[in-house]
Amino acid sequence: MNRMLKNILRKEHNTKKGESTAAFIFMGLSIIGMSVFFLIPFVDTFRRSFFDARGKTFIGLRGYVSVFGNEAFKLASMNTIKFISICIPLLMLVSLVISLLIRSIRPHGRFLKTTYLLPIAIPVAGIVILWQVLFNQRGIINGILTSVGIESIDFISSSAAFWVLIFTYLWKNSGYNMVLWLTGLDGIPITLYETAKVDGVNAWQSFWHITLPDLLPTVGLVFLLSLLNGFKVFREAYLVAGNYPHDSIYLLQHLFNNWFLNLDISRLCVVAVILCIVLLSIILLMQRFLWKVDRT
């Protein structure tokens, strides 16, 4: 009996050792890939932000001073902050409302759920064509405006381009966020709603005291993914309006692209470091918020 027990324990030990070895191998490969393609290049980018464009002459903080005093950087930064400040709250609110509506009409909401996910599958080039068809000077919207006696609007080359960009961002990302919200909603026990209904709690009170508190962890995830997706909207603006669009939609990604084309590597590295620090600070603050939520 003792010998059999020892054999069983030895097999379990060997199995766990093999699983640990496999885990370390896969983790090692991931760490190597992250180091080669992300960590080492970023360290070099951080180093080059203190050197000239050739990377040989040390200039200290002069590159940072030059960037913060650059008018194009100020314009791109303000537009990006404005865009994110408006889009993220709107996107989170709109996608949450959609997810609540779809969940309330189950199982008939499956078709609508698929419909809202379709914009994710549309290529960027298709969205650009949609821009041209809808918002061109001779597009559908201007055709409707002129037919009712309203003067046409130059959506692409005026301040209206900013709101077109916001509409595009909301339209393309609402379905993705809706899936995230639905996942969070599915994690809330249905018994809580049934008990609240028995106690006479109405729909608004149920949302405020049950749904919203239990969705707080999902709020952090949706916020971070919405923030990161907000930097991808540059593609549509770039394909429609080129390197130098209207001032209202000149974003940080335009600045990156133009400085890269001009081989202004030093200032490009400075902006990359600044953006990384800002995003990392936001992520850390959100993680701290989620940690406090989990503890409560």
C-alpha positions in Angstrom: 0.0 0.0 0.0 2.8 2.4 0.9 4.6 1.6 -2.3 1.5 2.2 -4.4 0.9 5.5 -2.6 4.5 6.6 -3.3 4.1 5.7 -7.0 0.9 7.8 -7.2 2.5 10.8 -5.5 5.6 10.4 -7.7 3.4 10.4 -10.8 1.5 13.5 -9.6 4.8 15.3 -8.9 6.1 14.4 -12.4 2.9 15.6 -14.0 2.9 18.9 -12.1 6.6 19.3 -12.9 5.9 18.7 -16.6 3.0 21.2 -16.6 5.2 23.8 -14.9 8.0 23.3 -17.4 5.5 23.7 -20.3 4.1 26.8 -18.7 7.6 28.4 -18.3 8.4 27.6 -21.9 5.3 29.3 -23.3 5.8 32.2 -20.9 9.4 32.5 -22.0 8.5 32.6 -25.6 5.9 35.3 -24.9 8.4 37.3 -22.9 11.1 37.0 -25.6 8.5 38.2 -28.3 7.4 41.1 -26.1 11.0 42.1 -25.5 12.1 41.9 -29.1 9.1 43.6 -30.7 8.0 46.0 -27.9 10.2 46.5 -24.8 13.6 46.8 -26.5 12.3 49.2 -29.3 10.6 51.3 -26.6 13.7 51.5 -24.5 15.6 52.7 -27.7 12.8 55.2 -28.4 13.1 56.6 -24.9 16.9 56.9 -25.3 16.6 58.6 -28.7 14.2 61.1 -27.3 17.2 62.7 -25.6 19.3 62.7 -28.8 19.2 64.5 -32.1 17.6 62.9 -35.2 20.8 61.0 -36.0 20.9 59.6 -32.5 24.5 60.7 -31.9 24.4 64.1 -30.2 22.9 64.3 -26.7 20.5 67.2 -26.5 18.8 66.4 -23.1 15.4 67.9 -22.6 15.6 70.3 -25.6 13.6 67.8 -27.7 10.8 67.9 -25.1 10.8 71.7 -24.9 10.7 71.8 -28.7 7.7 69.5 -28.9 5.7 71.3 -26.2 6.3 74.6 -28.0 5.3 73.1 -31.4 1.9 74.5 -32.7 1.1 71.3 -34.6 1.6 69.3 -31.4 -0.6 71.6 -29.5 -3.4 71.4 -32.1 -3.2 67.7 -32.4 -3.1 67.2 -28.6 -6.1 69.4 -28.0 -8.1 67.8 -30.8 -7.3 64.3 -29.5 -8.2 65.2 -26.0 -11.5 66.8 -27.2 -12.3 63.8 -29.4 -11.6 61.3 -26.6 -13.5 63.4 -24.0 -16.6 63.4 -26.1 -16.5 60.0 -27.8 -15.7 57.7 -24.9 -18.6 58.8 -22.6 -21.0 58.8 -25.6 -19.8 55.4 -26.8 -20.1 53.8 -23.3 -23.6 55.3 -22.8 -24.9 54.4 -26.2 -23.5 50.9 -26.2 -24.8 50.3 -22.6 -28.3 51.4 -23.6 -28.2 49.1 -26.7 -27.1 46.1 -24.6 -29.9 46.7 -22.1 -32.5 46.9 -24.8 -31.2 43.8 -26.5 -31.1 41.9 -23.2 -34.7 43.0 -22.4 -36.1 41.5 -25.6 -34.4 38.2 -25.6 -34.3 35.9 -27.5 -35.5 38.2 -30.3 -32.5 40.4 -29.7 -30.0 38.0 -31.3 -30.8 39.4 -34.8 -30.2 43.0 -33.6 -27.0 41.9 -31.8 -25.6 40.6 -35.1 -26.7 43.7 -36.9 -24.8 46.0 -34.5 -21.7 43.9 -35.0 -21.6 44.3 -38.7 -19.7 47.6 -38.7 -16.7 45.9 -37.2 -16.5 43.6 -40.2 -16.5 46.5 -42.7 -13.0 47.4 -44.0 -11.7 50.9 -43.5 -11.8 51.5 -47.3 -15.5 50.7 -47.2 -16.1 53.2 -44.5 -14.3 55.8 -46.5 -16.6 55.1 -49.5 -19.5 55.5 -47.1 -18.1 58.9 -46.0 -18.0 60.0 -49.6 -21.5 58.8 -50.4 -23.1 60.4 -47.3 -21.0 63.5 -46.6 -19.6 64.7 -49.9 -20.7 68.1 -51.3 -22.9 66.1 -53.7 -23.6 63.3 -51.2 -26.9 62.0 -49.9 -27.1 64.2 -46.8 -26.4 67.4 -48.7 -28.9 66.3 -51.4 -31.6 66.0 -48.6 -30.6 69.4 -47.2 -30.8 71.2 -50.5 -34.1 69.5 -51.3 -35.7 71.1 -48.3 -34.1 74.5 -48.9 -31.1 74.3 -46.6 -27.7 75.2 -47.8 -25.3 72.3 -48.3 -22.5 71.7 -45.8 -18.9 70.9 -46.6 -18.6 68.1 -44.1 -15.1 67.1 -45.0 -13.3 70.5 -45.2 -15.0 72.3 -42.3 -15.5 72.0 -38.6 -18.3 69.6 -39.3 -15.7 67.0 -40.1 -15.1 66.6 -36.3 -18.7 65.5 -35.7 -18.6 63.2 -38.7 -15.5 61.5 -37.2 -17.4 61.1 -33.9 -20.4 59.6 -35.7 -18.1 57.2 -37.5 -16.4 56.2 -34.2 -19.7 55.6 -32.4 -21.2 53.7 -35.3 -18.2 51.4 -35.8 -17.5 50.6 -32.1 -20.9 50.5 -30.5 -21.4 46.8 -31.4 -18.1 45.8 -30.0 -18.8 47.5 -26.7 -22.3 46.1 -26.7 -20.8 42.6 -26.5 -18.6 43.5 -23.6 -21.6 45.0 -21.7 -23.7 41.9 -22.4 -21.0 39.7 -21.0 -21.0 41.8 -17.8 -24.8 41.7 -17.6 -24.9 38.0 -18.0 -22.6 37.7 -14.9 -25.3 39.3 -12.7 -27.4 36.7 -11.0 -31.0 36.8 -12.2 -32.2 36.0 -8.7 -31.2 39.5 -7.6 -33.7 41.0 -10.1 -36.4 38.5 -9.1 -36.0 39.3 -5.4 -36.0 43.1 -6.1 -39.2 42.7 -8.3 -40.9 40.9 -5.4 -40.0 43.7 -3.1 -41.6 46.2 -5.4 -38.4 47.7 -6.9 -39.0 49.5 -10.2 -36.8 49.2 -13.3 -34.8 52.4 -12.6 -34.1 51.4 -9.0 -33.1 47.9 -10.1 -30.6 49.4 -12.6 -29.2 51.9 -10.1 -28.8 49.6 -7.2 -28.2 46.2 -8.9 -27.0 46.5 -12.5 -24.7 49.5 -12.2 -22.8 48.4 -9.1 -22.2 44.9 -10.5 -21.1 46.4 -13.9 -18.3 48.5 -12.4 -15.5 46.0 -13.3 -16.9 45.9 -16.8 -16.9 49.7 -16.9 -13.1 49.7 -16.5 -12.6 47.2 -19.3 -14.9 49.0 -21.7 -13.3 52.4 -20.9 -9.8 51.1 -21.6 -10.7 49.3 -24.8 -12.7 52.4 -26.0 -9.7 54.6 -25.2 -7.3 52.4 -27.3 -9.8 52.1 -30.1 -10.1 55.8 -30.2 -6.6 56.1 -31.6 -7.6 53.9 -34.6 -10.1 56.4 -36.0 -7.1 58.2 -37.6 -7.3 55.7 -40.5 -10.7 57.0 -41.8 -9.7 60.6 -41.4 -6.4 60.0 -43.2 -7.9 58.2 -46.2 -10.6 60.8 -46.6 -8.6 64.0 -46.0 -5.0 63.1 -46.4 -1.9 64.1 -44.3 -3.3 67.6 -43.6 -7.0 67.5 -43.0 -9.2 70.2 -41.6 -7.8 71.6 -38.3 -10.7 70.1 -36.3 -9.7 66.5 -37.1 -5.9 66.9 -37.1 -5.0 64.3 -34.5 -1.9 63.0 -32.9 -1.7 60.2 -35.4 -1.5 62.7 -38.2 1.4 64.3 -36.4 3.1 61.0 -36.0 2.7 60.2 -39.7 3.9 63.6 -40.9 6.9 63.7 -38.7 7.8 60.2 -39.7 7.6 61.2 -43.4 9.9 64.2 -42.7 12.3 61.8 -40.8 11.9 64.0 -37.7 12.8 61.0 -35.5 13.9 63.0 -32.4 10.5 64.7 -31.9 8.7 61.6 -33.0 10.3 59.7 -30.2 9.5 62.5 -27.7 5.8 62.4 -28.6 5.8 58.6 -28.4 7.2 58.7 -24.9 4.8 61.3 -23.8 1.8 59.4 -25.2 3.0 56.2 -23.5 3.4 57.9 -20.1 -0.1 59.4 -20.4 -1.8 56.1 -21.4 0.1 54.2 -18.8 -1.0 56.6 -16.1 -4.6 56.3 -17.2 -4.4 52.5 -17.2 -2.8 52.4 -13.7 -5.5 54.8 -12.4 -8.2 52.6 -13.8 -6.6 49.5 -12.4 -6.5 51.1 -9.0 -10.1 52.0 -9.3 -11.0 48.4 -10.2 -8.9 47.1 -7.3 -10.9 49.3 -4.9 -14.1 48.1 -6.5 -13.1 44.5 -6.0 -12.2 45.1 -2.4 -15.6 46.6 -1.7 
